[in-house]
């Protein structure tokens, strides 16, 4: 009888490309990566990095920003274009935050500041190698199911695509949009689609915190730091360690807190109130506001340097008015979520009334309207009266003096048609320029022209 002995194959180690012209830095990185069970290929020039990328498959790239034959930014751009599945982090000189911001905008996953510390390096590598879409040791792709924004309109499709792209990086994201458009939902999707999904997501409304409590709430405090501080308490940054900190209505931060937040973003350290030493924090910042942050900067109400740190990537959440074609799908989804099995349906007249409503409160207002209608509907179907919409959307009671006795909706359509026609004539029928002149999106203008029969 022949006994066959099978040898187990050692799992293939993941390989990291290290690009730095300083031998000491390459050695430090290689030793740290080796202790983490990773192999490394170390090169000193941009040309060597290009050759290594062509010859090998890597799970991560770490590159210095200053190389003898070029810039690390060139390598970041090359990887973003030709190797989009490969996360790339940059190493910058202390105080060169502008270079780090440029690299993040070019597609870098994250950055490290010199002198390189072991713990931040290990945290970065762990985050990078757990990105969704990376290959596991068994060779299979790690699949992460991510929820989606509801809708098939062009603005929503574009928002979803951008969220999917920026979720893979560690770049700070600023979300702009009217109240009720789903800014926090977008922030949660960014968190869920990235390497930090298994760590906390902490949402903070900056406008709801009193100024005198800002520092202790954000950075925590030590026992005895002030009257009533009976024990140590972590702040928002410590609570979000390893995860995402969502700062809603960031424009409401007072000036002094803006300075402190800027330092935390640059140094990745916080000092709790009453503490003598700083603590390292590893969080991704996602901010949001319903106002244009650039306008607040121009008005002197928001620091420009903090603005550029937060606004590395900007995501615009469209209003419900710009996504009216998604309204039936949204109504069906919301009713299915809040109604009991076999609950009321919505009538064609009620849906038509909703399609004409301006929704100043966007999706949040739609949810409130439908929840109220479900409560008030006497029968199996939600009708116009159950929606409780205010005039002139449903039951116009007054007609402007120049309407000539015509129904209000026809009057409003006529005014809108005249405004669009005038804008088109002014811009010589350049619809992109006309949309900008009217203060609406191109998609919204196209939808309105189709509804009003102006495409001919």
Secondary structure, DSSP 8 states (H G I E B T S, - for coil): --------------EEEEE-S-HHHHHHHHHHHHHTT-EEEEESSHHHHHHHHHH---SEEEEESEETTEEHHHHHHHHHHH-TTSEEEEEE-TT-HHHHHHHHHHT-SEEEESS--HHHHHHHHHHHHT-TT-B-TTS-B--------S--SHHHHHHHHHHHHHTTS---EEEE--TTS-HHHHHHHHHHTSTTTTS-EEEEEGGGS-GGGHHHHHH-B-TTSSTT--S-B--HHHHTTTSEEEEETGGG--HHHHHHHHHHHHH-EE--BT-SS-EE---EEEEEESS-HHHHHHTTSS-HHHHHHH-SEEEE---GGGGGGGHHHHHHHHHHHHS-TT--EE-HHHHHHHHH---TTHHHHHHHHHHHHHHH--SSEE-HHHHT--TTSSS-----GGGTT--HHHHHHHHHHHHHHHHHHHTTT-HHHHHHHHTS-HHHHHHHHHHHT---
